[in-house]
Each structure stands twice: as structure tokens, then as C-alpha cells.
Amino acid sequence: KTTNATKHLWETHQIQSEKTTLQNTRKRDRAEGVNRILASALCRDDAKRLCLLLETIRIVYNNLPFRFGEYEESVILKEVVTKDEFKTTVNSRTVTNSLVELYASGRQELIGFIRDNRLGLIKCLTMVVDFWTPKHGGEKYLGLRIYFVDSHFRLRTVLRWICGILFDFGLSPSDFFGSTTDSGPDVKWTMNEGLRLKWEWCIPHKVNAATKMACGLTRKSHNPEMSALLNKLSQTVYDTSTNSTLGDLLPMLMIMLGEGNGTQLVGYKPHRFMGMAATMERKRAPPGFHLAGCQQHLVQLLSILTPILLVTKRSQAQDTNQVQVLLSLYTMCMTSLALDSPIRRYDTAPSNAVNIHPFQLTSLVARTRMLLQKAFYHNFFRRYVDIVSGSYIFEMQLVMYPSVKHVGSPMDEVIAAVARTEGRMRDDLVAGHVVAANVFDDDILATFAVQPFRSTERPAQQRNKHDTLIAGELKRWLEDSDGLQMITVPDPAKTSVRRPESILEFWHRQQQSKRYVLLPMVARILFAVPSSSAQIERDFGNSGQMVTALRASTSTANIDMACFLHQNRSFVDVCQCPKLKASEVDEHIPSNVKINLEPEVVERMEWNQLAQACFSTSSASAFASYNEEETKDSSC
């Protein structure tokens, strides 16, 4: 029920909460979906099959057991409230059969969608992969999420589980351009050596690895003092959340916090705080406060780690904010990781910063800062001073962004800082970039100064017609002063909302105006490469509920198809789901789950012939040339 206060805010001030807006949007979408199903030919001609398909979707989307319809309560509910024309048998066998039909329908929809949004024969897809082993069962899955930008310049992503089943969806390794994964040896080898893709290390995994190394969270700690401080911190948190004799400690802390203390800490239970009487009755005196005298350490450490937290948070967004993430890394390099620069306190804004100077840092914090600088240099920033094999996709995305596209600051500032760290300095720095203040956050704008663009003339070179077209369009882009514009978008709760256009909307506008021909296609390819593989980790969390000891059936085929439907709901349409014959069901089961090679079979297989059958001649020749280049690089 809507309260009077909510009605007053909407009727008088046109103010509506995001939760209410989301609920209204879901209600409209639900009503449209119900009306579409009721008006479909399937509801009119075969209502029982429609009911079975909807029950299957409910089971898959909510991770329910396949025999959910066989429960006594489900049978009673069906007999009481379901109309006779909709009554049908819902058991494990019928649900499994409907699962195959929905999977086949969704797969065909996905194949058509990818085909309609491809850039001809150009490599325009990006894959994010990771290995996953369920807690229950010994099967090992390779999860793959495909990213691409459609013809309307919207970032799209779909999830598949593969062991060589790209061909089930009409795809091949030659269709993929780049990949973003963690640096695990299995996944990294698959992307670099197996598929020969432009590989980038997932930013959150990269940041996590560097932070753990610098803070001593490894088998062999390089920072014993920091490891001891973390042990004290974890012990204090454990004691605070589990000890029932802390008296009025938590209420007193809430009072000390002042305004906004109404939110209780997670896990707080009033019965655990028994008062001072219980403490006095204890025979053994309680231990002292573990973090006594550590306030200065914690304040300075938090000030260093806050920019790192911003990088991790921004990179995990399912959005085309790769440039924002890269500039956050640059900001971190220029501020918290620069040993000769002051650190902004974590609780102050960039516009009114309170700095902590290097000479004020404790020995523990100074060593941790130095280790963080070395770790981030090894994981990322060395690409700017050491010639190593890399894709440089993040830097290409930076060039395709109108506000910071020119070679020069901020990239040159970062390169100079990294070079100073390593005792090397470049002398060919080119200044010039334009920053849009309403696009990037304050911490980024406070780090990099705005400088005017200065073009440099280069001697003309002999090029063919195709290269001349590319060079001319790139030159026009670097000299173009056009930037992101404010656009008006409809809002159900308001008349309209004005916001800056996204980078994909910017390139969509350039394509529609026919200002550029090639660069919009380049933008679709580059910005389809995410800076993080966090989404596939969330997929594993949802898919883990598909594999539990309580399920009646945990067959690999059912898990594979259920995960596909669960994560790709926009491609599932019960009204357009064709019915399969009994003889056709086995043909639509994913091919990868049918492959079961015994050890003796593996020894007898001709792997060279298998590779020639799986990969095209062009792909094989490309792989061979890549191997030759790798051999030359290693010999050098």
C-alpha cells in the first residue's frame, strides 16, 4: 500500500524513489508479457504445453528441483486453482524434455541475433572465460561469456559453457578479437596459445594480486609487519562480533558516531551485550585491545587503499566505462603510488584535500606503499617502459574517447612517472588532451591538468589506397573537436532526464551522421572488450545452485542447458518455442556434454587430424605465423 507521504511527494513535488520506479517498471513489463502470452497462438491451440513451458521456466529461473511439480503440495495446488485446459503433467521427465525445447529455441534466437549484428567477416566478438568446479560433483566446466556491441551500439553479452562448442552456435575462434580473464595458467594459455586472442588481464584480479602481495597475504610474506597488523585487525573484528560480554560497547560506538548512527552493524544482536556484570563475573580478565596504538597506521593505510578500492569498484560495472577505469589506474599511479607525492586522506574530498606527506608516513605504511608500487608496476605499468608482448586494448579505448583521445597527457604523465621510478625517461613526450569535466570523477580531474591540443606534422609516407583511407580518417578524428553531448532520455517517473551521452551513443551518432566510416566499427570492436571478468564470477554463483546434493538429477546436459537459459533470459520466448519430436530431442542436446573420452581412446586419437577438422585453413595459417613470431621474440 502506498503511504500518504509517498503520494504527497509524487503529486506535489514529482519526487519518486528508485525502488518505486523499478517496481512500476516491472509491473508494466509483467503486464505486457502476460498479455502477449494470452494472445499467442500457443495459448489458443495448446494451453497444456504452454503451462509446461512456463513451469519449466519457473523451475530454471528460480533454481528449483526438476521434480518440483511432483511434490504433493504442487499437485494439490494444481488441482485446486488451475483450469482444466491448463492442467498437464509436470515431472522430472517432462521438465527435462521442455528444457531441451527451450534451449534449442533460445540457441536459434541467439545465433540469429549474433549473425544480424556482426561486422561482416571482421573479428568483432570478445570472450571472457574461467574454469569452475561445483562443490557437489567432479565435473569441471569452462564458462564463456561473449561480449559484443550490436548494430544499435548497445553492449550485449551472453553466457555459454564450452568445451569446443562454439560451432554449435555458428561461431569459430576466427570470429573473436579479444579476451579478458584472470591470469590463471589454464585460462591464460587457452586465450593466448589456444585461441590466439588479444588478451588483457582482468583489472580486479590484477589489483587483488598486487594488493595481496604488498600486504603480505601470500605464502611467503614480504611485509611481516603488515601481516601482523592484519591478524590483529581480523582478531578484533572476530572478538567484537562473537564476544557476549562487551557490555555497552556497540551502543556507545553508535553514539560516538553521531548523526546517521541508526544503521546497526551487521551481525549485532542485543542479547550478546550483557552489560558489565557479566564481565566482572569472569574469572579471567579479558584481553587488551589488539589495535591499541594502531590508529595512525590504519588511517594512512586506508588513505592509500581507497584509490585502489575505486579502481576495483569501477572496473566491476557491467558497462563501457573502460576509459574511466584506465584513468583511475593512472590517478592511482600519480598519487598514492608515487613515493615522493603526498597522499590525500581518505575522508577528505579532492576539492578540499588534507594531505599526508611522505615524511609523516610510518615505516609500516611506507614499506607497504613501496611494495604496492612495485606490484602494480610488475602487473600493469611496466607495459609503458618495457617492450613486452601485449594487446594494449585499454590504450586503444583511450584513443577512441573524445575527451582524452590525443597522445599526450594523461598517458605521458603516467609514462614519465613510471620511467622516473625505473630510472629511465622518455624524451618524445607529446602534450595535448581535452578533458570533459562532466564525464569523469573528481579524483581523476584533480590529477590531470587540461592542456590545449597541439598537432604535429609528420613527413608523408607512401601508402596504398586502403591505408590512406584509414590514416585520413584517423587524422580527422585526432583533429576533431567534437565531444560528448547532453541528451534527453525519457523517464517513466519524470517528463525527461538530461545526461551526457555514453561513448557508444557518441559513436552511434557519428555513424548515423556518416562523419566517419571505419572508426565506428573500430569502436564497436574495442569497447566490447570489458575491463573485468567479474560478471562471469556472478554467473558461477548463480549456476552453483544448479548443482546441489538435494537435486534429483545433476546430469551435465541438464546443468548446461539450465545455466544457458538462466543467464540469457532475453532470448527465451515460450510463444515462439517449436515442439520437438522424441527422435529430435537428442540432436539438440549440447554437443560438448556428449564427448566422454576414455584414457585409452585419447592415446589412439590423431590430434593433428582433429585440429585440421576443427579449425579452418586460414585459422591454422594464422596460428602458425603467430607461433613463428613468438619463437622470434623468445630468441631475441
N, C-alpha and C positions, 0 to 999 in steps of 0.2 A: 504494500500500500504506500502511495506517495504521501509524504508528510506535507503539512501546510507550509513549513519553511521552504521546502524544495519547490512547491508550487509558486510561492511568492518570489523566490529568486528567479524562476524562469519567466513568470508572467510580467514582473515589474522590471527586472534588470537583465533579462535574457541570459542568465548565467545557469549553466548546466554542468554537472560533474562529468568527468570522463567515464565513470562507471555507468551512469545513466545513459550516456550516449552510446556506449558499447552495447548495453542491454537492448536499447531501442533498435540498433542496427541488427543485432542478432535476431530480434523478434521479426523485423521486416524480412530478413533473409530466410528465416524459417517459414514464414507465411508464403513467400514466393515459392519455396521449394515444395511445400505441401500442395499448393495449387497446381504446380507443374506436374507433380506425380498423379494427382487425381484426374488431371486432364489428359494423361498419357494413354496411348493405345494399350500398353501392358496392363494398366489398371482396369481397362474396359474389357479386355479379352482374356486375361489370365491373372486374376486377382490373387490366387493362391501362390503362384510363382513370385509375384511382387512381394507378398508377405514374407516369403522365404528369403528373398534377396535383402529385404530390409532387416530381417532378423540376423542375417549373416553380417551385414554392415555393423549392426549394433554390437555383435559379439567381437568383431575385429577391432572396431574403433575404441572399445572400452576394455580390451584385453580380457574378455570373459572366456571361460572354458567352452569348447565346441559343443559339449553336451549340456549347455545351459538350458536349452529347450526341453530336455528330458527331466529336469527337476520336477518334483511333484507340485511345487508351488507354481512353476511356469505352466504346467498342464492345467491346473485349476484356474489360473488367471485367464488362459486362453479360452477355456470352456465358458467362463462367466461373461467376459467382456468382448470377445471377438465375434464378429459377424460370421455366419456360416460360409459365405462366399470367400472369406479370407482365411478360413481355418485350413491349415496344412501341417504336415508332419515336420517337426524341427528337431532333428537329432544330429549326432556327430557325422553320420554318413551324408545326409542331405546338405548339411552346412559345408562339409568338405567339397562336395560337388559344386555348390553355389560359389564357393571360394575360387575354384578354378575358372568358372564362367566370368566372375567379376575381374579376376586377374587378367584373363585373355582380353576382355573388353578394355580395361584400363591400359594394358600394354599397347593395343592397337591405337588407342587415343593418343598415347604418349609418342608413339612412332610418327603418327601424322603431325603432331604438334612440333616435334623437332624438325621434321622434314620441311614444314612450312616456314620455319624461322631460321633456316640455315643460310649461310652466305655462299651459296654455290658449292664449290669444292674446296673452299678455304677452311683451314683448321680454325674453328671458332668455338669449340667446347672446352670446358675446364673440368677436371675431376679432382675430388677430394676423397681420399681413401684412408682406411685404417682397419686394422685387424681387431676382431672381437671374439672372445670365447665366453659363452654363457657359464654361469656358476653351476647350473644343472645340465650335464651333458658334455661330451668331449669334442663336439664339432667346433671347428674354427671357421669363422665367417670373415670374408673380406667385404666390408661395407664401402660402397662407392656412391658419392653424391655428385651429380652432374650440374654444373653451373653454365648458364649462357644468357645472353641478352636478346630478347625477342625482337621482332620487327617493329614493335611499338616502343622500343628502348626501355623495357622493363626487365629487371633482373629476375630470372626464373631459375629454379633449382628443383631437381627430382632425385629421389633416392633409389638406388638399386643395390642388390647384393650380387657380386660377380665372382666367378672363378674362371672366367673366359666366356661369359655370356653376353658380351657386347653385341655379338652377332644376332642374338635373339631380338634385339631392338633396332636392327638395321644399321648398327654402328661398327666401326673398326678403329683400331688405335690411330690410324692416319687422320681421323676426324678431330683429334684432340690437340690443343695447343699447349696448355699449361696445367699445372697441378700445385696444390697447396696441401701439405701434410706435415706431420711431425717428422723428426729426424731418426725415427727408429730404423735400424738397418734393413728390416724386411720391407717396410713400406717405401723407404727411400730408394732401395735397389729396384723395386718394382717400377717406380716412376722414372728414375734416371736410366737404368740399364735395360729394364724390361720393355718399357713403352717409349723411352726416349723423349720425354716431355720436358718443357721448360718448368723446372721445379723451383718452388720457393718454400722456405721453412716457415711453418705456421708461427705467426707472431706470438700468441700466448704461450705456446710450447717453448719458443725461443727465450722469451722473457722469464718464464718459470725456471728453465735450466740455468740461466745466468744468475738469477736471484738465489737459487738453492746452492749453487757453487760458492757464491760470495758470502752467504750466511752460514756456511758450514754444514748444510743439510745433505751431506754426502757421506759415503763410507769412510773416506779419509778426509777429515775436516782440515781446510786451510785457514780456518778462523776459529780457533778454540774458544776465545773469549765470547764471540757471538753465539757459538753453540751453547755455552754455559748460560748465557742470558736467555736464550730461547727456552732452555729447560726450566729456568726459574719462572719464566712467563707462563709456560704451559702448566706448571705445578700450581701456580697461583690461581689460574683460571679453574683448574680442577678442584682445588680446595674451596673456592668460592661457590661453585655450583653444586658441590656434594656435601659439604660440612653442614650439619644441622645445628651447630652451636655457635653460630656467628652473631647471634643476638640481633640487634637493630642495625647491623652494618648496611644492608641494602637500603632500607628506608632513609638512613642518614645520607648515603651517597646520592639518593634521588633528591633530597632536599638541597644538598650542596650544588647539584647541577642547575638548580634554579628553574627558569621558565622552560616549559616543554618536557618536564620530567614525568608526565603522565604515562608514558610508554614504559611498561615493565620490561626488565631484561628477560631474554628467552630462558626458560627453564626455572624461573623464580617461583617458588611455592611458599606461601606464608607459613605453613606448618614446619618448614625446615629451620626457621629462625625462632628459636625457643626462648630467647632472652638471656640475660646474664646469669640467671640462676643455674641453668644447665651447665654453663661454663665453669662456675665456681664449684660445682659438684664433681667435676672431673678430677681424677687423682693425678693425672699427668698434665703439666702445663702445656698449653697449645704452642706450636712452633711460632717463631717470629715471622714477620712479613718478608717473603722471599725477595721482593723487589725494592726493599728499603735502600735508598741511595742511588736508584737507577733511573730517576726521573729525567735527568739530563740526557742519558743515553737514549731513552725511549723517545723523547721529543726530537732529538736530532735524527735518529733513525727513521722516525715517521716522516720527517720533512724530506728525507732522501727517497723514501719508498713511495711517497704519494704520486710523483710523476710517473713512476713505473706502474702504479695501480691504474692511472688514467690510460696508459697505453694498452694495458690488458683489457680494460673495460671497453674502450672504443673499438678495439680490434675484434671483439666478440659479437658486435652488432651484425645482424643479417642485412647488410646494406652496402651500397657502393661508397663507403667512406674511407677507401684505402689511402687517399692523399692525406686525410686528417690523421690517420694512424701513422703514416710515414713522418709527417711534420711533428707529431708527438714524440717520435723517436729522436728526431733532430733536436727538439726542445730539451729532451732529457739529456742528450749529449752535450748541449751548450750550457746547461745549468747544473743539475745535480751531479752529473758525472765529470764535470770539468774541475779538476782538483784545485785549480787556482781561482775559482769563482765562488762567490758566496751562495748560500742555499736559502731559499725562501721558506720561512716557517709554514708548516702545513696548515695552520689555522688563520692565515692572512691571505687576502686577495692579491692578484698581480698589480692592481692599481694602487694598493696601499700596503706594499710588501714590507715585512720585517725580516731582515736577512740575518743569517748566521754565518759569520766569516770563517775562513779556513782555520785561522789560529785559535778559534773558540771551540773547535771540534775536539772531542775526547779521543784518546788513542784508539779505542774500540771502533768508534764511528769512522775515524779517518782511515783505518785499515779496511773496514767494510766498504767504504766508498772507493778505495783504490782497487779492491777485488771486483767490485761491480763494474768499474771502468774497464778492467782487463777482460772480464767475462763478456760484456757487451761488445767490446772490440773484436774478440775472437768469434762471437756468434754472428755479428752483423756488420759493424763499421769497418772492418778490415777490407771489405769489398771496394772501398774508395781509395786505398793506397797500395794494395797488393793485387796484382793481376791474377785473379783466380777464375775458375770456370763458374759462371753464374748466369742467371737469366735476366736480372735487372728489370724485372717486370714492374716492381714498385716505382722505380725511377721513370720508366716509360709512362706509367699512370700519372706521375707528377707533371711530365711534359704535356700531357693531354688535358691538364686542368687549366682553365683560362686565367685564374688568379696568380698562379705561380709557375707558369709554363716555361719561362725563359731560363736558359742555362745560366746559372749565377746564383745569387742569394735566393733562398736559404741554403741550397746544396753546397755552394762554395764555402760558406761559413762553416758548415759541418766538416767538409773535407779538410779545410785549413786547421780546424780544431783537432781532428784525428791525426793529421800529419804532424802537428806540433807534439802530440802525445808520443808518436813513434820517432820523433827526431828528424822528420822529413817534411819538406814544404814544397808545394807546387807554386810555380811562378806564372801560370797561364790562367789565373782566375778571371772570369768574365762576370761583371756585375750586371744587375738588372732584373727586376721582377716586380710584379704588381700584386698586391695583396688586397683582397676584398674583406673589409673589416666585419661585414655581417655574415661571413661564411665560416670562419674559423673561430675557435675559442680564445679566451683572453690570454691563457698561458702561452699559446703559440704566437699570437700577435705581439705579446710583450717581449718575445725573444728575438724575432727577426724584424729588422728595420725595413721600411718601404723605400725602395730605390727606383729611380726612373729607368726605363728601358733604353739600352744603348745597343744598336745593331752593329755588327762587324761585317765588313766586306771581305769576301774570300775570292781568290782567283778562280775564274771559270774553269771547269773541267769538262772533258769530253764524255758525254753520256748518251745512251740510246734514248729512244722516244719514251719508253716506259719509265726509265729512271728520271728523265727530265720532268715528266708529269708529276712524279712523286716529289721530287725536290722542289718544284714550283709550288705545289700545294702546301708542303711543309714550311717553305719560306713565307708564304702568305699567312699561314697560321701564326708563326712566330712574330710577324709584324702586325697582326690583327689586334686591335684594342678592345674588341667586343668581349664582354664578360657575362657573368650570371645576372639574370634579370629577376625582378619581383613579379610573381604571377599570382593570379586569383584562382583559388580552388573552391569548389562547393563544399559546404559543411552541413550535415543534417541538423545540427543544433544551432547554427548561425546562418546568416544570409550568405556570407562569403568570408574566406580567410586568405590573407596575403602572406606569402612566404617566398624565400629565394628558391629558384628552380634548382633541381638536383643536377648533377653532372650529366646523367643520362637524358634528362629533359633538355638540357642545353644542346647536346649533340643531336637529339631528335629535331630540335628547331633548326639546327644548321643543315641537316639533311633535307628537311621539308623546303627550306628556302633555296636549296641547291647551291649553297655557298661553297660547300666542299663535297667532293665525290668519294674520295678514298678515306679520309680521316674519320668520318662517322662509322665506317666499317671497322677501322682500327680501334676506335673507342669501344665498340661492341665486343671485340675480342679481348682487349686488355682489362676492361672493368668487369668482365666475367670471372676474372681470377680473384678470389677473395683473399684477404689478409689473414684469415683464421680458418681453422678446421673445427671450430667449436660446435657448429651445428651437427656434425656427424657424431660428436660425443653425446649430444642431447638425443639423437636418434638411437644410439645404443642404450640409453637409459630407458626409452620407451619400449624398445624391442626386447630388453631384458625381461619385461613382464610377460612376453610371449613364451618364454622358456622357464617354466616353474615346475616343481615336483608335483603340484596339485593338478596339472593338466592331464586329461585322459590321453591325449595324443600330442607328442612332441616331434613328429616326423619333420625332417628337414624341408620337405616340399611345402608343408603347411606353414612352417615358420617363415620361409622365404616369401611366399605369396602374401601372407598376412602382414608382414612388415612392409611390403611394397604398397599394399592398399592403405595401411595405417598412415604412412608418411606422404602419400600422394593422393589425397582425397579429392583434389580438384579434377582429377582425370577419371573419377569413378562416377558413373551415371547409371542408375538402375533402370531408367526408362529406355536406355539405348544398349542394354546388355543382351546380346544374342544368346539363345539357348543352344547348348552343345549336346550332341548325341553321346551315348555311352561310349561309343568307339572313338570319339574325338577328344574325350577328356584327357587321356594320357598324352596326346600330342601337344597340349597347351601347358603341361607342367614344365617349369623352368628346366632347361637342359643341363645346367650345372649340377643340380641335385641328383641327376641320373648317373653321373660319372662316378664310379667307385672302383678305383684301380687297386688291385692287389699287388703286393711287392713283386711277385714273380711276373706279373703282367708288365709292370714298369720296366723290368730288366729286358723284356723281349721287344719293347716298343722302339721303333725307328724315329727318334726325336727330330732328326733333320727333315724327314718327310713330313712329319706332323707340323713343323714350323712353316714349311713351304705351303702346306694346305691351309694354315690358319692366317697367314699374312700374304698380302699382295706382293707382286714383284717390286713395285715402287717402294713399298714399306721396307722390304728386305734390303734393297739397294741403299735406302736412306740409313738403315741401321748399320750396314757395312761401312758406309762413308763416315758415319759418326764414330764407329769403333776405330777407324784409321786416324781420325782427328784426336781421339782420346789417347791413342798409342803415341802419337807425335808429342802431345802435351806432356805425357808422363816421361818421355825420353828427354824432353827439354828440362 
